[in-house]
Structure formats: C-alpha cells, structure tokens
C-alpha cells in the first residue's frame, strides 16, 4: 500500500500525488475528469474552510457607537456584526437586538458585545465548519489567522451555497 497515486494517460504520467492533493488540485484536465470533477465535495474533510467562507464579513470597530453600528447593519442587510479592533483582530460580536436595546445607554459597541464562542483557524476544513456552525448561537463562525485577525465567516448560507453550486450540475455530468 502506498501513500501516493499515479494517474497515467497513454503511457505518460500526468500526476503523482497524495489522494488528497489529487482531489483538491488535479494537475491536468484528464486527472480531473478521471477522479471526478466534484468528487472532493462528497467529503467536506478535503475542502479548505476558505472555500466555504465569505471573505468580507460585516464588521464594526469596537469603539463605534451603537447608532453607527445599526446604520451599517442595515446597509449590509444583516442582523449580527463581528466586532474587531483597528488591526482587524476579532474581539466579539453584537446583534441588532443588543444594539437596539442599548442604543441610548452605551456609547461604544465594545460595552455590549458578546464574546466569540467558537472560531475556526484558516487551516480548518469544511467539515470543521459544518460541525461548528450547527452549534453556533448566531449561526456564524468566524475564520481567523494565527494572529486572531478576522479572515472571513462561515454561515449556514455560505455552506449551502458552496455545496449547492457544485452539486447542482452533478446530474448533467452522469
């Protein structure tokens, strides 16, 4: 049993790689067709979280006022904002409900933000995201780098969109 697979066509080796790399990064169109174009999407453990995240999440700086945060929330058509500092380090989150309830009693979002229950590193997989988003109180899982800077967000919607877009044409290929 080996740890690498060779894909050949007409006596020429097209790719010699690990099974994971063959699925994620086919080096040739023939390899992609041979393995199955969307096969990687049958196993979320092979999909990087960066492929299922939205890379422009709705954020607010921690020192902003609740009124400014509410205005931005309406503009982004969301009910939750991720709270960051000026270096984009993730600090917490705030809901529209909390902002509305405290709009006249606090001067900064940081006074009412909630701590993040769960975040995923950039090295996580879609499988990790599926597990985490199921338990997330707001249905939002931030994705952070090694310095705790916000890189993106995974939601139920981003997961459904990603998988649906790859599975939608599946029947046409068979």
N, C-alpha and C positions, 0 to 999 in steps of 0.2 A: 504494500500500500504506500503510495507516495503522497506528498503534500502539494504537488503541482500537477497541472493538467496541460497537455499539449493539444492544440487544435491545428489540424493539417488540412490542406486542400490541394489535391493533385500532386502530392509528394512534397509540398512546401509547407514548412511550419509557419503558421500565421501568428500564433501566440502561445507562450509557455508561462503560465502564472498560477497563482493560488485560485481555488474555486471562487473565493470572494471577489478577487480582482477581475476574473473573467466575467462575473455577473455585473459588477459595477462599472468596469472600464474595458469593454471589448475593444481590441486594437484594430479591428477590421470589420467591415460590414458583414462578411461571411460568418465571423465569430458571433456577432450579434444575432444574426438570423438562426445560426445553429443552436446557440444556447437558448434562444427565445427572447425576443426584444423586451418584453415586460416581465420576464421571469423574476427579476430582482424584487418586483413589487408584490410577489407572492410571499416574501419573507421580510417583514419590516426590520429584522435584525441586521440586514445588509444595507439598509438605506440610512445615510447620514441624516441627523436631525436638521442640518442646514438645508436639506431638500424639502422638508415639510414645514419649515418655519416661515413666517412673514418677517422680512428683514427691515421693515420700517414701522415698528410698533408705536402706538400712541403713548407719548411720554410727557411728563411735566417736570420741570425743575422743582426741587424741594422747597425753595424759597418763594415760589409763586403764590399768588393769592388764590383762594378757592373760586372767586369770581372769574379770574383769568383761566383757571383750570376748567371750569364749567363751559366757558366760551369755546375753548379748544376742544373739549369733549364733544360738543355739539357739531363743531366743524368736522371732526373726524368720524362722527356718527358711531360713537362707542359709548359704553356705559362704565368703562374702567380705564384708568390711566396708570401706567407704570411710573413710579417716582424715581428720578435719577438726580445725581449732582452734576456740576458743570463739567465733569470728566466722563460723564455717561455711566458712572458706577451705579448699579441698581441698589436702591435703598428700600423700596417697598411698593405698595400700590394703594390707590384710592378709588373708591366707587363714586358714581354720580349721586347715589343716595347719601353717602357720608358728606360729600361736598355740599349738597343742597341743605342737609340738616344742620350744617355748621357754618354756612356761608357768612353769617353775621357775628359769629362768636370767635373765630380764629382768623389770624392774619396770614398764616402760611400753611401750605399743603402738608408740610412735614409734621405739623401738630396733630393731624388726624389720619395720616397714612397708616396702613396696616403692614406688618412685616410679611415678607415673602415666605410662604410655607414650603415651596419647592421650586428649584430652578435646575435646569439641565446645563451641563457643560457643552461646548461646541463639538466635543468628541462623542456625544451621545448618539443613539440611533433612533429611528422612527419607532422602534419597539419600546424603547425607554419613554418616548413621548406619549405613546398610546397608554401606557400604564400610568404615567404621571398625570395626564390630563383627566383621566377618569376620576381621580381623587381630588383634583384641584377645586378649591371652594368657589373660585370665579371662572373656572374653565379656561384659565390662562396659565401657561407655563413659560416663564422667561428662559431664554437661552443666553448664557453668559460665557465670557472668555476667562482665562486663568487669572485675570486681574479684577474679576467681578464686574466688568463692563458689559452692558447690555448689547447683545448682538442681534436678537430677534425674539420672536414669541411664537409659541405653538398654541393653537386653539383647536377645538373640535372641528371648526370650519376649515382651518388650513389642512388638517389631516384628511378630511373628507374630500376636499378639492384636489389634493395631490393624488390620492388613490383613485378617485373617480376619473380624473383626466387620463390616467394610464390604463384603467380598466375599461373605459368607455368604448374604445375601438377594438377591444380584445376579440369580440365576436367576428369582426371583419377579417381578422388575420387567420382564423382557423378554418 
